[in-house]
Amino acid sequence: MSIRENFETPSRFKTWSYALMGVGALSLIVGYILYGNVDHGTHFWSALLHNGVYFLLVVNAAMFFFAASSLAWGGWQISFRRVTEAISASVIPIGAITFVILLALVFGHKSNIYEWLDRDIVKNDEVLKGKSSFLSPTFFIAWSVLTIGLWTIFGIKLRGISREIDNAPITIEEGKKYIFKSTIWSAVYIVWFTLTVASVTPWLWLMSLNAHWFSTMYSWYTFASSFVAGIALITLFVIYLKNLGYLEYTNDEHLHDLGKYQFAFSIFWTYVWFAQFMLIWYGNISEETIYFKTRFEGAYEGLFYLNLTINFLAPILIYMSRPSKRNYATVTFMSVALLFGHWIDFYQMVFGSTMKDHVPMNLFDFGIAAGFVGLIMWNTARVLGKYPLIPKNHPFLKESIIHYT
């Protein structure tokens, strides 16, 4: 069987990616004109923060999947590993954009977004004053630099290691050294991922939008949400390439496992969501319930239930059976639904904190999202075209080819 190793981006795909980026750029300009100076630009900056953080965490989830699989010596995913790598490379442009957004919020003193940026408010608020060493512009920017910077550096390193063996076959001993090196660097990345995504960074970027409120489960919640979306994005690109005749070694068994990942981590997301909500609801302490007041009873009640429907009910009902996870149409539909569903999840995280009285969702929000989607499409295709699609000299490739679930 002839293997197509080099990806060529179809002209229609390029057109769509450029068009979506164009929509994003136009939405940015029109949105600034319409909302940039209304209510201190709350809608404008909330939309940028929401989409920047969401899509950055989604593409970074691809690198987490890559590193976690390498650390576990999971050979099953080698046949489509280059897809995961290519998506993770979007951390570079989206990380840069998100960092600029965060800089603009901090140095623009957008206290309508982050209340703790207002020194007068902090000075007269005992809760914010007690958190001032953590919720400060200096710590916020420094940690954001470290977060995005090391995600980028470790990602480049891991992708570089993956491509080291592309040009020539390796011996058994060289293979052992290669796997050891890949495992060590994957472990380093996982440690930093844990300190950022599973710990400090969501507290700063998202939870501090409600600076008086906190949840010890918040970081795990945002991780679960972005990881499900990340797996969905990987799945969509795998299916797209399969439809074009690429990834010949990837088959229904691999699709089944990607479906299982979506199903399993949708249940994990639901578990964390329920644990966080139920404990706060049962405790009924005003300092804690204030977060869910606008979401469970207020303006965001509709999104609250839509969030649960898409991200919990749909996966558990549709993905429960084995055939559904091996059906390309079903998996494509669910992948798109979950990407949108968790976009909604992050929407209520941000806007439910910055614009509590009403849901301002309109074409501007979708336009900004379209811009990020187009950027991911363009950059992923660009990286896919630069390197062989199949890491044919990888020691675990055979394990992936004969993979069976």
Rosetta blueprint (number, residue, H / E / L):
1 M L
2 S L
3 I L
4 R L
5 E L
6 N L
7 F L
8 E L
9 T L
10 P L
11 S H
12 R H
13 F H
14 K H
15 T H
16 W H
17 S H
18 Y H
19 A H
20 L H
21 M H
22 G H
23 V H
24 G H
25 A H
26 L H
27 S H
28 L H
29 I H
30 V H
31 G H
32 Y H
33 I H
34 L H
35 Y H
36 G L
37 N L
38 V L
39 D H
40 H H
41 G H
42 T H
43 H H
44 F H
45 W H
46 S H
47 A H
48 L H
49 L H
50 H H
51 N H
52 G H
53 V H
54 Y H
55 F H
56 L H
57 L H
58 V H
59 V H
60 N H
61 A H
62 A H
63 M H
64 F H
65 F H
66 F H
67 A H
68 A H
69 S H
70 S H
71 L H
72 A L
73 W L
74 G L
75 G H
76 W H
77 Q H
78 I H
79 S H
80 F H
81 R H
82 R H
83 V H
84 T H
85 E H
86 A H
87 I H
88 S H
89 A L
90 S L
91 V H
92 I H
93 P H
94 I H
95 G H
96 A H
97 I H
98 T H
99 F H
100 V H
101 I H
102 L H
103 L H
104 A H
105 L H
106 V H
107 F H
108 G L
109 H L
110 K L
111 S L
112 N L
113 I L
114 Y L
115 E H
116 W H
117 L H
118 D L
119 R H
120 D H
121 I H
122 V H
123 K H
124 N L
125 D L
126 E H
127 V H
128 L H
129 K H
130 G H
131 K L
132 S L
133 S L
134 F L
135 L L
136 S L
137 P H
138 T H
139 F H
140 F H
141 I H
142 A H
143 W H
144 S H
145 V H
146 L H
147 T H
148 I H
149 G H
150 L H
151 W H
152 T H
153 I H
154 F H
155 G H
156 I H
157 K H
158 L H
159 R H
160 G H
161 I H
162 S H
163 R H
164 E L
165 I L
166 D L
167 N L
168 A L
169 P L
170 I L
171 T L
172 I H
173 E H
174 E H
175 G H
176 K H
177 K H
178 Y H
179 I H
180 F H
181 K H
182 S H
183 T H
184 I H
185 W H
186 S H
187 A H
188 V H
189 Y H
190 I H
191 V H
192 W H
193 F H
194 T H
195 L H
196 T H
197 V H
198 A H
199 S H
200 V H
201 T H
202 P H
203 W H
204 L H
205 W H
206 L L
207 M H
208 S H
209 L H
210 N H
211 A L
212 H L
213 W L
214 F L
215 S L
216 T L
217 M L
218 Y H
219 S H
220 W H
221 Y H
222 T H
223 F H
224 A H
225 S H
226 S H
227 F H
228 V H
229 A H
230 G H
231 I H
232 A H
233 L H
234 I H
235 T H
236 L H
237 F H
238 V H
239 I H
240 Y H
241 L H
242 K H
243 N H
244 L L
245 G L
246 Y L
247 L L
248 E L
249 Y L
250 T L
251 N L
252 D H
253 E H
254 H H
255 L H
256 H H
257 D H
258 L H
259 G H
260 K H
261 Y H
262 Q H
263 F H
264 A H
265 F H
266 S H
267 I H
268 F H
269 W H
270 T H
271 Y H
272 V H
273 W H
274 F H
275 A H
276 Q H
277 F H
278 M H
279 L H
280 I H
281 W H
282 Y H
283 G H
284 N L
285 I L
286 S H
287 E H
288 E H
289 T H
290 I H
291 Y H
292 F H
293 K H
294 T H
295 R H
296 F H
297 E H
298 G L
299 A L
300 Y L
301 E H
302 G H
303 L H
304 F H
305 Y H
306 L H
307 N H
308 L H
309 T H
310 I H
311 N H
312 F H
313 L H
314 A H
315 P H
316 I H
317 L H
318 I H
319 Y L
320 M L
321 S L
322 R L
323 P H
324 S H
325 K H
326 R H
327 N L
328 Y H
329 A H
330 T H
331 V H
332 T H
333 F H
334 M H
335 S H
336 V H
337 A H
338 L H
339 L H
340 F H
341 G H
342 H H
343 W H
344 I H
345 D H
346 F H
347 Y H
348 Q H
349 M H
350 V H
351 F H
352 G H
353 S H
354 T H
355 M L
356 K L
357 D L
358 H L
359 V L
360 P L
361 M L
362 N L
363 L H
364 F H
365 D H
366 F H
367 G H
368 I H
369 A H
370 A H
371 G H
372 F H
373 V H
374 G H
375 L H
376 I H
377 M H
378 W H
379 N H
380 T H
381 A H
382 R H
383 V H
384 L H
385 G L
386 K L
387 Y L
388 P L
389 L L
390 I L
391 P L
392 K L
393 N L
394 H L
395 P L
396 F L
397 L H
398 K H
399 E H
400 S H
401 I H
402 I L
403 H L
404 Y L
405 T L
